[in-house]
Amino acid sequence: MYGYVRKGNSQPAWLFPFVVAVVLLLSVLPLARLALAGIEALLRGGTYELITDPALWRSAWYTIETAVLGTIVSVALGCLFAFLLTLTDLSGRGLLGFLFVLPMMIPPQVTALAWVQMSGPSSPLLKALHIAPPLGSPQPLYSVGGIALLYGVQHAPLVYLALRAGLMALPRDGVEAARLSGASGLRVFRDIILPLSLPGVIAGAAIAFVSSIGNFGIPAILGIPASIYTLSTLIFTKFSNFGPRTFGDIAVLSTMIAVIAVAGLAVQGRALKGRDYRVIGISGATAAFSLGRWRYLAMPVLCGILFVMLVAPFLALVAGALVPTYGVPLTFKTASLNAFTEILFRQSITRTAFSNSLFLAGMTALGLLLVTVLAAYALTRRKDMLSRIVGGMIEIPYSLPGIIIAVCFILVFAAPLPILNVTLYGTIWIILLAYFSAYFAVSLKPVMSAFLQLDPALEEAARLSGAGFFRRLADIIVPLIAPAAGASVILVFLIACNELTVSALLWSAGTQTLGVVIYNLDDGGSADLASAMSVIVIAMVVVMMVLLEIMAKRLPKGVVPWRS
């Protein structure tokens, strides 16, 4: 038929080139511009002064040290929850898994602010309970250990999800055969479960390490007050002190972050090299072990960890929002809703932030959905090398730290656009494009999962009956992938609405986002307003996660991360 790539393929001739053009704009061009800026900096010779600066290598050391320590904490917490919630008969596993994943969805700057409000001598909550450390005591979180601890809390769900996916694929018949042969639960766990779960542990550790390397919100709130700079906060500081060498310097720093992240992934590949982890048999070794009396220990331990990770920090945030200023104990006399009233009805900057974040998140979620439906269609209909390369290029920006994506788009759009002579830098549109790049893979995954489950015979029958491409999309494909598309919109909206790392470098007057305003309010000493905004943000996150939970039964497997 005229207009199609080849006979028997229902893909229009323009579709795959359109997807390639989008990937070039959102992925290839920004990354190529970053590489060019780094080369230009080397040729100009200013790089020598940068790389011989002790502050740079001190920041690199802090970046690696906090990431490694944070990964250890993440692996310990993630493995504990994954093994207990996947392989045992513990009650309430669904709810516990939902709660454990929640910190991953909460913005890192909110996590850091909540823990600061929960600890130290000025904590309103601890003062109200009369257990605050003496005045003058140091804030324990303003340290390498504090940053690493919150990295561990923030990224433990990543280890949990990676390991849980592997545990769900364990050979159920192999476990049952071992148990019938008289092997004890400990022997089965040691000889079968643990070796086969190693890939999930290593993959989760690698993801947690890379996420820690690019984290900005936690080291910005906990590290900068203590003069502990990671590479991401060093980039932010250099950009704040803008000069003629700024672009070259941040290109080199971004390259260092990327190199460290790639090195972490290389260690993962090395750890798995030469090992064969193929599983043969019926998968799904869920509830393989009965805890018996141990459940009376396991449940309090898990609930205690969740209380420290979630409940106590949230209560501290609420207490910080109800008092007039940080350091005042929460009592019936000091408690008020003034901070909530201020940010919702009086402060123009906070109203602007809500408006910008909702606009950016909504436009990103809906705009990407239109692109990803077409991209998923094109990539699932083609099975050649080029389609795999395009799919890989979509994944790269999401796998890179957000600070690098921001730098890439600054370099691309700092100058006016050719021919149009329009400058995107300093406008909300550059943030939107950066969000498109960063979250393209997030939007694509649920839609791709739905496309892979579609029976192509339905569309083929419609095509043979004379239905055009858009008619088939509207009448057959879109209704069938609607649940996954809805999940895609909610996931992207949820992540983009609370984003800080990308917008931290791209915002300007009038384009502040929620993440930026929360950081700026806390940095400016308005801890009560920052806490009140954080409470509202957490409420938004929980509502959207509950919506995903409600939709979960109608979605393809794997779309909702905390569900089996």
ZAMARGU-4260 file (C-alpha; in steps of 0.2 Angstrom, whole numbers, plus 5000, padded with zeros to 4 digits):
<rodrens>
0) 5000/5000/5000 | 5006/5018/4996 | 5013/5027/5011 | 5019/5012/5021 | 5037/5007/5024
5) 5036/4990/5016 | 5023/4977/5011 | 5014/4969/5026 | 5019/4982/5038 | 5005/4994/5044
10) 5018/5007/5049 | 5017/5023/5039 | 5032/5029/5030 | 5033/5045/5040 | 5032/5037/5057
15) 5049/5030/5061 | 5058/5046/5054 | 5047/5056/5065 | 5052/5046/5081 | 5071/5047/5075
20) 5069/5066/5074 | 5062/5067/5091 | 5076/5056/5099 | 5089/5067/5090 | 5081/5083/5097
25) 5079/5076/5115 | 5094/5065/5117 | 5107/5065/5104 | 5109/5084/5101 | 5110/5089/5120
30) 5122/5075/5124 | 5133/5079/5108 | 5133/5098/5113 | 5139/5093/5131 | 5153/5083/5123
35) 5158/5097/5111 | 5158/5110/5126 | 5170/5098/5135 | 5181/5097/5120 | 5181/5116/5118
40) 5186/5118/5136 | 5200/5107/5134 | 5206/5116/5119 | 5205/5133/5127 | 5217/5127/5141
45) 5206/5133/5156 | 5203/5115/5161 | 5220/5113/5169 | 5216/5126/5182 | 5200/5117/5186
50) 5207/5099/5187 | 5221/5105/5198 | 5209/5113/5210 | 5209/5103/5227 | 5190/5108/5229
55) 5186/5098/5213 | 5194/5082/5219 | 5187/5085/5237 | 5170/5086/5229 | 5173/5070/5219
60) 5178/5061/5234 | 5163/5066/5244 | 5152/5061/5229 | 5159/5044/5228 | 5160/5042/5247
65) 5142/5047/5250 | 5136/5036/5235 | 5145/5021/5241 | 5139/5022/5259 | 5122/5026/5254
70) 5122/5011/5242 | 5126/5000/5257 | 5112/5007/5267 | 5100/5005/5252 | 5105/4987/5249
75) 5103/4982/5267 | 5086/4990/5268 | 5080/4985/5251 | 5086/4966/5253 | 5077/4965/5270
80) 5060/4971/5263 | 5062/4962/5247 | 5065/4945/5255 | 5052/4946/5268 | 5038/4954/5258
85) 5041/4942/5243 | 5046/4925/5250 | 5037/4924/5266 | 5019/4923/5272 | 5020/4939/5282
90) 5003/4948/5282 | 5000/4965/5275 | 5014/4963/5262 | 5005/4974/5249 | 5003/4988/5261
95) 5020/4987/5268 | 5027/4986/5250 | 5017/5002/5245 | 5024/5011/5260 | 5042/5006/5257
100) 5041/5012/5239 | 5034/5029/5245 | 5051/5038/5249 | 5057/5035/5231 | 5042/5046/5225
105) 5045/5060/5237 | 5057/5073/5231 | 5074/5072/5239 | 5074/5090/5245 | 5058/5086/5255
110) 5066/5070/5262 | 5081/5080/5268 | 5070/5094/5275 | 5059/5082/5284 | 5074/5073/5292
115) 5082/5090/5297 | 5065/5094/5306 | 5065/5077/5314 | 5083/5078/5322 | 5095/5090/5330
120) 5093/5103/5345 | 5080/5114/5336 | 5068/5101/5330 | 5050/5107/5335 | 5044/5089/5336
125) 5058/5083/5348 | 5056/5099/5358 | 5038/5096/5360 | 5042/5078/5366 | 5056/5085/5377
130) 5069/5074/5370 | 5078/5086/5359 | 5097/5087/5361 | 5104/5102/5371 | 5105/5118/5362
135) 5122/5120/5354 | 5123/5102/5349 | 5128/5100/5331 | 5115/5094/5318 | 5120/5076/5315
140) 5113/5076/5297 | 5125/5090/5291 | 5139/5077/5288 | 5144/5064/5275 | 5136/5051/5286
145) 5119/5061/5286 | 5120/5063/5267 | 5124/5044/5265 | 5110/5039/5277 | 5097/5049/5267
150) 5103/5042/5250 | 5100/5025/5258 | 5083/5029/5263 | 5079/5038/5246 | 5085/5024/5235
155) 5082/5008/5245 | 5065/5006/5236 | 5076/5005/5220 | 5085/4990/5227 | 5069/4982/5233
160) 5061/4984/5216 | 5076/4976/5207 | 5077/4962/5219 | 5059/4959/5220 | 5058/4957/5201
165) 5071/4943/5202 | 5063/4935/5216 | 5046/4934/5207 | 5055/4924/5193 | 5063/4911/5204
170) 5059/4893/5200 | 5045/4888/5211 | 5046/4870/5207 | 5065/4870/5211 | 5061/4877/5228
175) 5047/4865/5231 | 5058/4850/5226 | 5071/4856/5238 | 5059/4857/5252 | 5051/4840/5248
180) 5069/4833/5249 | 5070/4838/5267 | 5081/4854/5265 | 5077/4866/5279 | 5071/4884/5275
185) 5088/4891/5279 | 5097/4878/5267 | 5085/4882/5253 | 5088/4901/5256 | 5107/4899/5256
190) 5109/4887/5242 | 5095/4892/5230 | 5087/4908/5234 | 5102/4918/5238 | 5113/4913/5223
195) 5099/4916/5210 | 5094/4933/5218 | 5112/4940/5216 | 5109/4948/5199 | 5094/4958/5207
200) 5105/4963/5222 | 5119/4969/5210 | 5107/4978/5198 | 5098/4987/5212 | 5115/4992/5220
205) 5121/4999/5203 | 5104/5009/5201 | 5105/5016/5219 | 5124/5021/5216 | 5120/5030/5200
210) 5105/5039/5208 | 5116/5044/5222 | 5129/5051/5211 | 5117/5063/5203 | 5106/5067/5218
215) 5105/5086/5221 | 5092/5089/5234 | 5099/5079/5248 | 5117/5086/5247 | 5111/5103/5244
220) 5101/5104/5260 | 5113/5094/5271 | 5130/5097/5263 | 5131/5115/5258 | 5128/5121/5276
225) 5143/5110/5282 | 5154/5115/5266 | 5152/5097/5260 | 5150/5099/5241 | 5147/5084/5229
230) 5150/5087/5211 | 5131/5091/5208 | 5131/5104/5221 | 5148/5111/5215 | 5140/5113/5197
235) 5126/5122/5205 | 5138/5134/5215 | 5148/5137/5199 | 5133/5141/5189 | 5127/5153/5203
240) 5144/5162/5201 | 5142/5164/5183 | 5158/5169/5173 | 5166/5167/5156 | 5173/5149/5160
245) 5156/5143/5168 | 5150/5133/5153 | 5167/5124/5150 | 5169/5120/5169 | 5151/5113/5171
250) 5154/5103/5155 | 5169/5095/5163 | 5161/5092/5180 | 5146/5084/5171 | 5157/5073/5162
255) 5165/5068/5178 | 5148/5063/5185 | 5144/5053/5170 | 5161/5044/5171 | 5158/5040/5189
260) 5140/5034/5185 | 5147/5023/5170 | 5160/5016/5181 | 5147/5010/5194 | 5138/5002/5180
265) 5154/4994/5173 | 5157/4986/5191 | 5139/4979/5190 | 5144/4971/5173 | 5160/4965/5179
270) 5152/4957/5194 | 5139/4947/5183 | 5152/4943/5170 | 5154/4924/5166 | 5139/4919/5177
275) 5124/4910/5170 | 5108/4915/5179 | 5095/4907/5168 | 5080/4900/5177 | 5072/4885/5170
280) 5055/4879/5177 | 5039/4887/5183 | 5043/4904/5190 | 5035/4913/5205 | 5042/4907/5221
285) 5031/4918/5232 | 5027/4915/5250 | 5040/4901/5249 | 5044/4901/5268 | 5032/4901/5283
290) 5039/4913/5297 | 5030/4904/5311 | 5035/4913/5327 | 5047/4924/5318 | 5033/4934/5311
295) 5031/4942/5329 | 5049/4949/5327 | 5048/4953/5308 | 5033/4963/5308 | 5038/4975/5322
300) 5055/4977/5314 | 5048/4982/5297 | 5035/4993/5305 | 5049/5001/5315 | 5059/5005/5300
305) 5044/5012/5291 | 5040/5023/5306 | 5058/5030/5305 | 5058/5032/5286 | 5041/5039/5284
310) 5030/5043/5299 | 5042/5052/5310 | 5049/5063/5297 | 5031/5067/5291 | 5026/5071/5308
315) 5041/5082/5310 | 5037/5091/5294 | 5019/5094/5300 | 5026/5101/5317 | 5038/5112/5307
320) 5024/5119/5297 | 5013/5123/5312 | 5026/5133/5322 | 5030/5151/5318 | 5048/5148/5315
325) 5061/5134/5316 | 5067/5130/5334 | 5050/5134/5342 | 5043/5119/5351 | 5025/5113/5345
330) 5012/5117/5359 | 4994/5122/5359 | 4999/5140/5360 | 5012/5140/5346 | 5002/5129/5334
335) 4994/5138/5319 | 4990/5136/5301 | 4998/5152/5296 | 5011/5144/5285 | 4998/5135/5275
340) 4988/5150/5273 | 5003/5160/5268 | 5009/5148/5254 | 4991/5145/5247 | 4984/5162/5248
345) 4996/5176/5251 | 5013/5172/5244 | 5013/5175/5225 | 5030/5165/5223 | 5022/5149/5230
350) 5006/5151/5219 | 5018/5153/5204 | 5027/5138/5209 | 5011/5127/5210 | 5005/5134/5194
355) 5022/5131/5185 | 5024/5113/5192 | 5006/5108/5188 | 5008/5116/5170 | 5025/5108/5167
360) 5020/5091/5174 | 5004/5091/5165 | 5011/5096/5148 | 5026/5084/5150 | 5014/5069/5154
365) 5001/5073/5140 | 5014/5079/5128 | 5025/5064/5130 | 5010/5052/5129 | 5006/5058/5112
370) 5024/5055/5107 | 5027/5038/5116 | 5011/5031/5108 | 5018/5034/5091 | 5036/5029/5097
375) 5029/5013/5105 | 5020/5008/5089 | 5035/5011/5078 | 5047/5002/5089 | 5036/4987/5092
380) 5033/4985/5073 | 5051/4986/5069 | 5063/4972/5075 | 5079/4978/5067 | 5095/4985/5074
385) 5091/5003/5071 | 5075/5002/5081 | 5085/4995/5096 | 5098/5009/5094 | 5083/5022/5095
390) 5076/5013/5110 | 5093/5014/5118 | 5095/5033/5115 | 5078/5036/5123 | 5084/5027/5139
395) 5101/5037/5140 | 5094/5053/5147 | 5084/5045/5160 | 5099/5035/5166 | 5109/5051/5168
400) 5109/5062/5183 | 5096/5076/5181 | 5110/5089/5183 | 5118/5083/5167 | 5102/5085/5157
405) 5100/5103/5163 | 5118/5107/5158 | 5115/5099/5141 | 5100/5110/5138 | 5108/5126/5144
410) 5122/5123/5131 | 5110/5119/5117 | 5098/5134/5120 | 5108/5147/5129 | 5110/5156/5112
415) 5095/5161/5101 | 5088/5148/5090 | 5094/5150/5072 | 5083/5158/5059 | 5069/5161/5072
420) 5081/5171/5083 | 5071/5166/5099 | 5079/5162/5115 | 5072/5148/5125 | 5084/5150/5140
425) 5076/5159/5155 | 5059/5153/5149 | 5048/5139/5155 | 5049/5131/5138 | 5067/5125/5141
430) 5062/5117/5157 | 5048/5108/5148 | 5060/5102/5134 | 5072/5096/5147 | 5058/5086/5156
435) 5053/5079/5139 | 5071/5072/5138 | 5072/5066/5156 | 5056/5057/5157 | 5053/5050/5139
440) 5058/5033/5145 | 5047/5034/5160 | 5032/5038/5148 | 5037/5025/5135 | 5039/5010/5147
445) 5020/5007/5151 | 5014/5010/5134 | 5027/4998/5126 | 5022/4985/5139 | 5004/4987/5133
450) 5009/4987/5114 | 5018/4971/5117 | 5003/4962/5124 | 4992/4968/5109 | 4986/4955/5097
455) 4992/4962/5080 | 4978/4952/5071 | 4965/4965/5077 | 4974/4980/5068 | 4978/4969/5053
460) 4960/4965/5050 | 4956/4983/5052 | 4969/4988/5039 | 4964/4975/5027 | 4946/4982/5029
465) 4953/4999/5023 | 4955/5008/5039 | 4969/5021/5039 | 4983/5023/5052 | 4974/5036/5063
470) 4957/5027/5062 | 4965/5011/5068 | 4974/5021/5082 | 4958/5029/5088 | 4946/5014/5086
475) 4957/4999/5091 | 4974/5003/5098 | 4970/5018/5110 | 4955/5010/5119 | 4966/4994/5122
480) 4981/5003/5129 | 4971/5016/5138 | 4974/5009/5156 | 4993/5009/5152 | 4992/5026/5145
485) 4983/5032/5160 | 4997/5025/5171 | 5010/5033/5160 | 5002/5050/5163 | 5001/5048/5182
490) 5019/5041/5183 | 5026/5056/5173 | 5015/5069/5182 | 5020/5062/5199 | 5039/5063/5195
495) 5039/5079/5186 | 5028/5088/5198 | 5041/5087/5212 | 5057/5088/5202 | 5071/5099/5208
500) 5088/5093/5200 | 5084/5098/5182 | 5075/5114/5186 | 5088/5120/5199 | 5099/5126/5185
505) 5085/5131/5172 | 5073/5141/5182 | 5073/5160/5182 | 5061/5173/5189 | 5043/5168/5186
510) 5048/5150/5181 | 5051/5143/5199 | 5045/5125/5202 | 5039/5118/5218 | 5056/5109/5221
515) 5065/5125/5218 | 5054/5136/5229 | 5055/5123/5244 | 5074/5123/5242 | 5075/5142/5241
520) 5062/5144/5256 | 5073/5133/5267 | 5089/5141/5261 | 5082/5158/5265 | 5077/5153/5283
525) 5058/5151/5280 | 5058/5133/5287 | 5039/5134/5292 | 5034/5139/5274 | 5046/5126/5266
530) 5038/5113/5278 | 5020/5118/5274 | 5024/5116/5255 | 5032/5099/5258 | 5017/5093/5268
535) 5006/5097/5253 | 5018/5089/5240 | 5018/5073/5250 | 4999/5073/5251 | 4999/5075/5232
540) 5011/5061/5230 | 5001/5049/5241 | 4985/5053/5231 | 4993/5050/5214 | 5000/5034/5221
545) 4984/5028/5227 | 4976/5032/5210 | 4989/5021/5202 | 4985/5007/5215 | 4967/5008/5211
550) 4971/5006/5192 | 4983/4992/5195 | 4972/4978/5191 | 4968/4985/5174 | 4987/4988/5169
555) 5000/4977/5161 | 5012/4968/5173 | 5026/4979/5179 | 5018/4996/5175 | 5015/4999/5194
560) 5032/4997/5202 | 5027/4991/5219 | 5014/4978/5213 | 5018/4960/5208
</rodrens>
